[in-house]
Amino acid sequence: MSLRAAFAGIALLLAAVPLPDAGMAQPSSASPAPAADTGEELQDAAEPLPLPPVPPRIAQGKGYGRCLDMLATDPSGADALAATLAATDGAQAAQHCHALAQVELGNPAAGAALLDQLAATSTAPAVSRAVIYGQADQAWTMAGNVPRAYTSASQALALSPDDPDLLIDRATAALALQNPAQAADDLTHALELDPKRADALILRATARRDLGRLHDASADIDAAQKLDPDNPDLLLERGIIRQRRGDLAGARADWQHAAELAPDTATGDLAQQNLALLEAGPRQ
């Protein structure tokens, strides 16, 4: 699963707690939400920062290229190499590889701060700086710092406003920050640029559900199903919409299928939690 797919699951984990319907458990305002939203759990749900086939380069040099190539297989070696790059390939090359190595080594907050600083000060073209901010956004999310992730994504979009991936990333952060209106706007823009993004349709369904627009949310799910019918996030979200509409049997079937398709993931765990709530029935 890609990191962006993992983030999509995180957004659902944060936003998709079922509201009580007839026959459902009705937690009081003092009761903890069934879906966790702590930074620690955000970090646990995310995967290591993936690098594109050709990582965005902000400098030239063979050592820099070798350092980027080592990140996936030997991040410790890459970090050691990064410490030597300033003299040969420049400070920007050294900082970029060092920042990404820190993320791969399990220090996403440190890496994210370095990436933000690099994107702000780099002399690279705007599109490359936008990608660096995008990497910072993803690393902040891994660190559980969603406000900083949103800020980095916004800075990325200021440089590259028509990048669907960046729009989806910021929408994911907006959902986590309980700002579904902003998320829906970003996702609509992303879908105008690339209508075949099932992940954007699923996330927009979540945002529209949070806004009380269940009919529009269902339309997004229907469109996403044509593109990716066995997507666990789709099934999770459709189950929530069905539960909201009183179709408990349909919700149960969707959540069971999601749990089967995505065991040991944030999406599968939330599907199991929702099933447990459904089976518990109303509190006495």
VOPAGU-2260 file (C-alpha; in pm, 1 decimal, decimal comma):
REM VOPAGU-2260
SITE   aa  ch    i         X         Y         Z
SITE  MET   A    0       0,0       0,0       0,0
SITE  SER   A    1     132,7     347,2     -83,1
SITE  LEU   A    2     172,3     611,4     184,9
SITE  ARG   A    3    -104,6     816,0      26,1
SITE  ALA   A    4    -335,4     517,7      52,1
SITE  ALA   A    5    -234,4     484,1     414,7
SITE  PHE   A    6    -315,3     851,6     469,8
SITE  ALA   A    7    -653,7     797,9     311,7
SITE  GLY   A    8    -716,3     529,1     571,1
SITE  ILE   A    9    -598,8     768,7     842,7
SITE  ALA   A   10    -844,8    1032,0     727,3
SITE  LEU   A   11   -1125,3     778,2     751,3
SITE  LEU   A   12    -994,8     663,6    1088,2
SITE  LEU   A   13   -1024,1    1020,4    1213,3
SITE  ALA   A   14   -1346,8    1117,9    1040,2
SITE  ALA   A   15   -1554,8     805,5    1003,9
SITE  VAL   A   16   -1686,0     736,2    1351,7
SITE  PRO   A   17   -2047,6     627,1    1304,6
SITE  LEU   A   18   -2307,4     857,4    1447,0
SITE  PRO   A   19   -2580,6     684,7    1646,1
SITE  ASP   A   20   -2890,4     570,3    1464,3
SITE  ALA   A   21   -3184,7     371,7    1587,5
SITE  GLY   A   22   -3053,4      44,3    1720,7
SITE  MET   A   23   -2696,4     176,3    1749,9
SITE  ALA   A   24   -2492,0     253,3    2057,4
SITE  GLN   A   25   -2527,9     616,0    2157,9
SITE  PRO   A   26   -2216,1     736,7    2335,2
SITE  SER   A   27   -2247,3    1035,3    2561,5
SITE  SER   A   28   -2039,9    1345,6    2500,8
SITE  ALA   A   29   -1808,5    1230,1    2776,3
SITE  SER   A   30   -1747,0     889,6    2619,2
SITE  PRO   A   31   -1430,4     832,9    2418,2
SITE  ALA   A   32   -1474,3     804,2    2043,7
SITE  PRO   A   33   -1434,5     450,1    1913,9
SITE  ALA   A   34   -1185,3     559,7    1652,3
SITE  ALA   A   35    -851,1     677,3    1782,2
SITE  ASP   A   36    -699,2    1004,1    1664,4
SITE  THR   A   37    -382,8    1048,5    1866,7
SITE  GLY   A   38     -56,2    1140,0    1703,2
SITE  GLU   A   39     100,9     814,9    1820,7
SITE  GLU   A   40    -162,4     610,2    1641,4
SITE  LEU   A   41    -128,1     825,3    1331,9
SITE  GLN   A   42     238,5     740,4    1325,0
SITE  ASP   A   43     171,9     370,8    1378,7
SITE  ALA   A   44     -74,7     364,3    1087,7
SITE  ALA   A   45     160,0     526,4     837,5
SITE  GLU   A   46     419,6     349,6     629,9
SITE  PRO   A   47     777,0     460,2     554,2
SITE  LEU   A   48     795,7     759,4     324,5
SITE  PRO   A   49     799,0     621,9     -29,6
SITE  LEU   A   50    1018,7     777,5    -291,6
SITE  PRO   A   51     907,6     818,2    -653,0
SITE  PRO   A   52    1100,6     618,3    -913,8
SITE  VAL   A   53    1312,5     927,3    -978,7
SITE  PRO   A   54    1308,7    1132,6    -657,3
SITE  PRO   A   55    1280,9    1509,1    -708,3
SITE  ARG   A   56    1630,8    1644,5    -736,3
SITE  ILE   A   57    1727,8    1986,8    -616,0
SITE  ALA   A   58    2096,9    1953,4    -702,9
SITE  GLN   A   59    2336,5    1775,3    -934,7
SITE  GLY   A   60    2605,0    1528,8    -844,7
SITE  LYS   A   61    2676,0    1157,3    -851,6
SITE  GLY   A   62    2701,9    1133,5    -474,2
SITE  TYR   A   63    2360,5    1294,9    -431,7
SITE  GLY   A   64    2204,3    1052,2    -676,7
SITE  ARG   A   65    2368,0     756,8    -504,6
SITE  CYS   A   66    2244,7     884,8    -169,2
SITE  LEU   A   67    1885,5     901,0    -292,2
SITE  ASP   A   68    1914,2     554,8    -442,4
SITE  MET   A   69    2030,3     412,3    -107,3
SITE  LEU   A   70    1736,1     545,5      94,8
SITE  ALA   A   71    1503,4     251,0      41,9
SITE  THR   A   72    1757,9     -21,6     114,7
SITE  ASP   A   73    2019,6     137,9     341,0
SITE  PRO   A   74    1892,1     455,8     509,0
SITE  SER   A   75    2173,4     450,4     765,9
SITE  GLY   A   76    2428,8     437,8     488,2
SITE  ALA   A   77    2247,1     711,8     302,6
SITE  ASP   A   78    2252,0     930,2     612,9
SITE  ALA   A   79    2624,4     873,3     654,0
SITE  LEU   A   80    2682,6     957,8     289,3
SITE  ALA   A   81    2468,5    1271,0     320,1
SITE  ALA   A   82    2706,8    1403,6     584,1
SITE  THR   A   83    2984,9    1408,4     322,1
SITE  LEU   A   84    2788,4    1560,7      33,5
SITE  ALA   A   85    2809,1    1929,4     119,4
SITE  ALA   A   86    3169,5    1952,6       1,0
SITE  THR   A   87    3107,8    1773,0    -329,2
SITE  ASP   A   88    2742,8    1814,4    -427,8
SITE  GLY   A   89    2635,3    2114,2    -221,3
SITE  ALA   A   90    2451,1    2187,3     100,7
SITE  GLN   A   91    2106,0    2142,7     -54,9
SITE  ALA   A   92    2188,2    1792,4    -176,5
SITE  ALA   A   93    2326,5    1702,2     165,2
SITE  GLN   A   94    2022,2    1837,4     351,8
SITE  HIS   A   95    1769,4    1671,3     122,1
SITE  CYS   A   96    1919,2    1325,9     150,5
SITE  HIS   A   97    1977,5    1367,9     524,1
SITE  ALA   A   98    1613,9    1473,4     576,0
SITE  LEU   A   99    1475,4    1177,1     381,9
SITE  ALA   A  100    1710,7     939,2     560,6
SITE  GLN   A  101    1583,0    1065,9     896,0
SITE  VAL   A  102    1227,5     986,7     788,4
SITE  GLU   A  103    1326,8     638,9     674,0
SITE  LEU   A  104    1512,1     583,2    1001,8
SITE  GLY   A  105    1200,5     653,9    1205,9
SITE  ASN   A  106    1255,3    1021,5    1286,9
SITE  PRO   A  107     979,3    1179,4    1075,2
SITE  ALA   A  108     947,1    1504,1    1273,4
SITE  ALA   A  109    1317,3    1579,1    1238,7
SITE  GLY   A  110    1307,1    1494,8     869,9
SITE  ALA   A  111     994,2    1702,0     813,8
SITE  ALA   A  112    1147,9    2010,9     976,1
SITE  LEU   A  113    1455,1    1976,5     754,7
SITE  LEU   A  114    1239,7    1933,9     444,4
SITE  ASP   A  115    1033,8    2243,6     526,5
SITE  GLN   A  116    1349,7    2446,4     579,1
SITE  LEU   A  117    1500,3    2316,6     255,9
SITE  ALA   A  118    1189,2    2390,1      49,9
SITE  ALA   A  119    1176,8    2744,4     189,9
SITE  THR   A  120    1540,2    2825,9     115,0
SITE  SER   A  121    1618,0    2619,6    -193,8
SITE  THR   A  122    1700,6    2782,3    -525,4
SITE  ALA   A  123    1547,2    2486,1    -712,2
SITE  PRO   A  124    1252,1    2542,6    -949,6
SITE  ALA   A  125     910,2    2594,8    -791,3
SITE  VAL   A  126     782,1    2251,5    -892,3
SITE  SER   A  127    1073,7    2079,5    -718,4
SITE  ARG   A  128    1028,6    2290,6    -406,0
SITE  ALA   A  129     658,1    2199,9    -408,6
SITE  VAL   A  130     746,8    1830,3    -407,7
SITE  ILE   A  131     983,7    1886,5    -112,8
SITE  TYR   A  132     703,7    2059,4      78,3
SITE  GLY   A  133     483,5    1763,9     -15,7
SITE  GLN   A  134     737,5    1525,8     133,3
SITE  ALA   A  135     740,2    1741,4     447,8
SITE  ASP   A  136     359,4    1720,3     462,6
SITE  GLN   A  137     372,7    1341,5     450,9
SITE  ALA   A  138     651,5    1324,1     709,2
SITE  TRP   A  139     462,8    1555,1     948,7
SITE  THR   A  140     162,0    1327,3     911,6
SITE  MET   A  141     377,3    1027,8     998,1
SITE  ALA   A  142     494,0    1219,0    1306,4
SITE  GLY   A  143     132,0    1281,2    1409,6
SITE  ASN   A  144     158,0    1659,0    1364,7
SITE  VAL   A  145    -137,7    1721,9    1137,0
SITE  PRO   A  146    -141,1    2104,6    1170,1
SITE  ARG   A  147     217,4    2118,2    1045,0
SITE  ALA   A  148     127,6    1873,0     768,2
SITE  TYR   A  149    -154,4    2103,4     656,8
SITE  THR   A  150      80,2    2403,2     655,3
SITE  SER   A  151     340,3    2220,2     446,4
SITE  ALA   A  152      75,6    2104,9     200,5
SITE  SER   A  153     -54,0    2462,1     169,6
SITE  GLN   A  154     297,4    2589,1      99,0
SITE  ALA   A  155     336,3    2319,3    -164,8
SITE  LEU   A  156      12,3    2422,8    -332,0
SITE  ALA   A  157     117,0    2787,0    -332,2
SITE  LEU   A  158     399,5    2677,9    -563,6
SITE  SER   A  159     206,4    2415,9    -761,1
SITE  PRO   A  160    -168,9    2483,8    -727,4
SITE  ASP   A  161    -283,9    2232,0    -987,2
SITE  ASP   A  162    -112,8    1919,7    -856,0
SITE  PRO   A  163    -380,6    1656,9    -774,7
SITE  ASP   A  164    -154,7    1467,4    -534,3
SITE  LEU   A  165     -82,1    1779,2    -331,5
SITE  LEU   A  166    -450,7    1869,7    -325,4
SITE  ILE   A  167    -539,6    1521,9    -199,2
SITE  ASP   A  168    -266,7    1540,9      64,6
SITE  ARG   A  169    -394,2    1874,6     197,1
SITE  ALA   A  170    -751,3    1747,6     192,3
SITE  THR   A  171    -643,8    1449,8     401,5
SITE  ALA   A  172    -490,9    1685,7     657,2
SITE  ALA   A  173    -800,0    1907,1     648,2
SITE  LEU   A  174   -1021,2    1608,6     726,9
SITE  ALA   A  175    -798,3    1517,9    1019,3
SITE  LEU   A  176    -832,6    1876,6    1142,4
SITE  GLN   A  177   -1213,0    1848,8    1116,2
SITE  ASN   A  178   -1236,3    2095,8     829,1
SITE  PRO   A  179   -1446,0    1900,0     578,8
SITE  ALA   A  180   -1543,0    2208,9     378,0
SITE  GLN   A  181   -1179,5    2282,1     289,3
SITE  ALA   A  182   -1121,3    1914,1     217,6
SITE  ALA   A  183   -1420,1    1898,7     -16,4
SITE  ASP   A  184   -1300,1    2207,6    -205,0
SITE  ASP   A  185    -949,6    2066,1    -252,6
SITE  LEU   A  186   -1084,2    1728,5    -362,3
SITE  THR   A  187   -1323,7    1885,8    -610,2
SITE  HIS   A  188   -1029,4    2070,5    -762,7
SITE  ALA   A  189    -824,7    1749,6    -773,1
SITE  LEU   A  190   -1108,4    1565,7    -946,9
SITE  GLU   A  191   -1145,8    1844,1   -1200,0
SITE  LEU   A  192    -781,2    1783,4   -1286,9
SITE  ASP   A  193    -802,1    1402,5   -1274,1
SITE  PRO   A  194   -1158,5    1262,8   -1265,3
SITE  LYS   A  195   -1040,3     901,2   -1235,8
SITE  ARG   A  196    -890,4     934,1    -888,2
SITE  ALA   A  197   -1087,0     686,2    -678,4
SITE  ASP   A  198    -896,0     793,4    -367,5
SITE  ALA   A  199   -1011,9    1152,2    -414,2
SITE  LEU   A  200   -1371,6    1041,1    -463,7
SITE  ILE   A  201   -1364,7     833,3    -144,9
SITE  LEU   A  202   -1213,3    1115,6      57,9
SITE  ARG   A  203   -1465,0    1362,8     -83,2
SITE  ALA   A  204   -1743,4    1124,7      16,6
SITE  THR   A  205   -1606,8    1137,8     372,0
SITE  ALA   A  206   -1593,7    1517,5     363,9
SITE  ARG   A  207   -1943,9    1546,0     221,5
SITE  ARG   A  208   -2077,7    1303,9     479,9
SITE  ASP   A  209   -1924,0    1515,2     752,7
SITE  LEU   A  210   -2102,5    1813,4     598,7
SITE  GLY   A  211   -2433,9    1626,6     612,4
SITE  ARG   A  212   -2451,0    1585,0     233,5
SITE  LEU   A  213   -2525,9    1212,1     228,6
SITE  HIS   A  214   -2673,0    1211,5    -123,0
SITE  ASP   A  215   -2357,4    1369,0    -267,5
SITE  ALA   A  216   -2139,0    1139,4     -58,1
SITE  SER   A  217   -2320,6     835,2    -198,9
SITE  ALA   A  218   -2272,7     967,3    -552,2
SITE  ASP   A  219   -1897,7     989,8    -493,6
SITE  ILE   A  220   -1888,8     634,8    -358,4
SITE  ASP   A  221   -2082,2     508,3    -660,1
SITE  ALA   A  222   -1834,3     679,0    -892,4
SITE  ALA   A  223   -1536,2     541,5    -699,4
SITE  GLN   A  224   -1681,4     190,2    -706,7
SITE  LYS   A  225   -1673,3     192,2   -1085,6
SITE  LEU   A  226   -1301,0     265,6   -1068,2
SITE  ASP   A  227   -1194,6      49,1    -772,3
SITE  PRO   A  228   -1477,5    -175,8    -648,7
SITE  ASP   A  229   -1280,0    -367,2    -384,7
SITE  ASN   A  230   -1113,8     -68,3    -222,3
SITE  PRO   A  231   -1135,1    -122,0     158,1
SITE  ASP   A  232   -1161,9     252,2     226,2
SITE  LEU   A  233   -1456,5     268,3     -12,9
SITE  LEU   A  234   -1629,1     -15,9     169,9
SITE  LEU   A  235   -1563,0     143,6     506,5
SITE  GLU   A  236   -1708,1     475,0     396,4
SITE  ARG   A  237   -2006,6     321,0     219,9
SITE  GLY   A  238   -2084,5     124,8     534,7
SITE  ILE   A  239   -2085,4     445,3     737,8
SITE  ILE   A  240   -2317,4     616,2     489,9
SITE  ARG   A  241   -2547,7     312,6     490,7
SITE  GLN   A  242   -2549,8     311,0     870,5
SITE  ARG   A  243   -2639,9     679,3     874,1
SITE  ARG   A  244   -2934,6     599,3     650,3
SITE  GLY   A  245   -3052,6     312,1     868,1
SITE  ASP   A  246   -2934,6      28,9     642,2
SITE  LEU   A  247   -2762,1    -168,1     916,9
SITE  ALA   A  248   -2744,3    -491,6     717,4
SITE  GLY   A  249   -2570,8    -311,9     431,4
SITE  ALA   A  250   -2331,6    -140,7     672,1
SITE  ARG   A  251   -2244,7    -472,6     833,5
SITE  ALA   A  252   -2173,3    -636,2     497,8
SITE  ASP   A  253   -1947,1    -350,2     387,9
SITE  TRP   A  254   -1750,5    -341,6     711,7
SITE  GLN   A  255   -1705,8    -718,2     714,9
SITE  HIS   A  256   -1574,1    -706,7     358,9
SITE  ALA   A  257   -1341,3    -415,8     441,1
SITE  ALA   A  258   -1203,1    -601,9     742,6
SITE  GLU   A  259   -1142,5    -911,9     529,1
SITE  LEU   A  260    -967,6    -716,4     253,9
SITE  ALA   A  261    -749,6    -504,0     482,4
SITE  PRO   A  262    -655,5    -696,2     798,1
SITE  ASP   A  263    -401,0    -536,7    1029,7
SITE  THR   A  264    -451,0    -189,1     883,0
SITE  ALA   A  265    -610,6     128,5    1014,5
SITE  THR   A  266    -901,9      77,0     776,2
SITE  GLY   A  267    -954,3    -284,3     878,0
SITE  ASP   A  268    -928,3    -196,9    1246,4
SITE  LEU   A  269   -1190,3      74,9    1215,6
SITE  ALA   A  270   -1420,6    -159,3    1025,1
SITE  GLN   A  271   -1388,0    -407,4    1312,8
SITE  GLN   A  272   -1461,8    -133,1    1566,7
SITE  ASN   A  273   -1771,8     -29,2    1376,6
SITE  LEU   A  274   -1887,9    -389,7    1358,6
SITE  ALA   A  275   -1840,2    -424,5    1733,2
SITE  LEU   A  276   -2049,9    -112,4    1793,9
SITE  LEU   A  277   -2314,1    -240,9    1559,0
SITE  GLU   A  278   -2334,2    -575,0    1733,6
SITE  ALA   A  279   -2337,9    -414,7    2080,1
SITE  GLY   A  280   -2664,6    -238,7    2005,8
SITE  PRO   A  281   -2797,0      56,2    2204,8
SITE  ARG   A  282   -2663,6     116,1    2552,0
SITE  GLN   A  283   -2897,2      43,3    2836,7
